[in-house]
Amino acid sequence: MRTTLDLDEKLIRQLMNVTAAKTKTDAIHQAAAELIRRKKLDQLKSLSGTIHLDLDWKRLEAVELQHQSSLKRRRHGHR
């Protein structure tokens, strides 16, 4: 998408330097992607401590192993 923007040339040069971008477009794309990534991380961090999973891993593993075993028996029984 082509867009006309009025950007601070000094700021864009600094951005190109820190991102090692070869073009202004690439520098802006990298900066936008990084900002989005950071905002998503901030959202995840804000959830810290709000979700409590009380899982019995040993029991879940035993159930999964039993399920896998029954699937194997079914496959071998249909030969």
Steps between C-alpha positions, in 0.01 A plus 500: 500500500647829397460783754641849518635594842680802639780340704786652696806427283737482798272253675477283189881503457539389863240230444682376191826492696366301793306257282773470234222547246601580144183698428270732690211264428684204649597703807139605559375144450753370753410772749126434462548124541713553811247740655219251437710217652573708810136600545395134477764408760370777727149358465626154592692639797185673624336156522774374730347360815143522372480143375547208736526152358475228761612206293608159617765431237557142606131419473472675163802308371353169617170578324685593181712183508186292553332675206803445275509133600131453415554664160787259427284202601220616269738542206660161551163331557368613159759313292 
